[in-house]
């Protein structure tokens, strides 16, 4: 069973890691809303958010360059729309779109790197997110790892018979996607069966009880206020 | 000796109509260990999945420790019948060993403190106490198997059903697992193709053939009768 780096990073014990997941989700949501409403002229706020989020990552003793890189995964998608803006003669809008996309992704990556997946789901539950949605998320996460494992196994099997896989092999790899999903489906069923056999009733129990503390309240108050004030004050 | 498993006329057909079980009768006493032998696809695993209510029989009845398996008794029976799956990676899904082993007690409604106590006791039983705070995917195959067994033991089962438990284990790992299982007092059903492992744990075998029990008797006699070397 492979797990993402994010999950390993989320096992830290720093101040940020120890905060109640609901508090971290609330702060992340505030940042996301502020970032999403940034105007193209608000680049200074973007820089300020970048510094603030990066400082938080340093304080949480996370590998900051790798986090920055992980957030860059959204750039190709945002880049397409940014390119359209460039071609339409509004490059500043395109640039703002890229900045917003990257900062949003970085905020999300930071949240996930400081909060384990079960805690994140517990945080969503305590914020009264629909239980069905939380369940879908927990299975999506587990099965995404299954998909990655199966893809890795198939890639190794293909490479062992075909030597180095080149880009032109992509079409053949795409044809194997159906097989990948069929295999992953089988694995996912096996995992669900093992969970059910041990009494899984649609809810993963929390091992430790999570209680909102004063430091959590301060954490939300300070960071959310910072994000909102910065958004409103700097033009 | 009390009867722990009583299966009568168990039948099961897959969605495409293929009959996987064609009238299985089976009994097991408390503390008894039996090996289920037979070709791949003969119905061994399908039978085992019925014991825990993971598959619903088309016909027949299952009684576990005096409880008839039905929707009402299912949660209790799932705690009584511990299934250890072939691939431990499918079985371990929580972030740490301790959390994984505590999963069933927590699901059963125990508090964190009680679940921790149960989980640590189960980990002690399989000699994995020192790895309690490790991530399951950092363990060796043998250690994963032990943790998977601890996850089952934490529910205080009366019956352990082990599906190909020696898969992915090296010979020392297989010996160590056999020694561990021999020390556990629960009744055991071993689904295995590994005759050395089966001999280390039991003298009795059941042979599955085309969805039916073709023979039950002393392990060596069954092996000889079906050329199952």
Contacts between the chains, C-beta under 8 A, distances in Angstrom:
chain1	res1	chain2	res2	distance
A	1	B	89	4.5
A	1	B	92	6.7
A	1	B	93	7.9
A	1	B	136	6.7
A	1	B	137	4.4
A	2	B	137	6.6
A	3	B	135	7.1
A	3	B	137	5.8
A	7	B	95	7.0
A	8	B	135	7.8
A	11	B	95	7.4
A	11	B	135	7.9
A	116	B	95	5.8
A	117	B	95	7.3
A	118	B	94	7.4
A	118	B	95	6.5
A	118	B	99	7.8
A	142	B	93	6.2
A	187	B	90	6.9
A	190	B	85	7.0
A	190	B	87	6.9
A	190	B	90	4.4
A	191	B	90	4.9
A	191	B	93	6.5
A	193	B	49	7.4
A	193	B	54	5.6
A	193	B	85	7.6
A	193	B	90	7.9
A	194	B	83	7.5
A	194	B	85	5.2
A	194	B	90	5.1
A	194	B	91	4.4
A	194	B	93	7.7
A	195	B	93	6.6
A	196	B	54	6.2
A	196	B	78	7.8
A	197	B	52	5.0
A	197	B	54	5.9
A	197	B	78	6.4
A	197	B	83	4.4
A	197	B	85	7.8
A	198	B	78	7.2
A	198	B	103	6.0
A	198	B	104	4.6
A	198	B	107	7.1
A	198	B	151	6.5
A	198	B	152	7.4
A	198	B	155	7.2
A	199	B	75	6.5
A	199	B	78	5.1
A	199	B	79	6.5
A	199	B	103	7.9
A	199	B	104	5.2
A	199	B	107	4.2
A	199	B	108	6.2
A	199	B	155	7.3
A	200	B	103	8.0
A	200	B	107	6.6
A	201	B	75	7.9
A	201	B	107	6.4
A	203	B	107	7.9
A	204	B	94	7.8
A	204	B	103	7.7
A	205	B	103	6.9
A	205	B	106	3.6
A	205	B	107	5.5
A	206	B	106	7.7
A	206	B	112	7.9
A	207	B	94	7.8
A	207	B	98	7.5
A	207	B	99	4.6
A	207	B	102	6.0
A	207	B	106	6.7
A	207	B	112	6.0
A	207	B	115	7.4
A	207	B	116	8.0
A	208	B	112	5.8
A	209	B	112	6.3
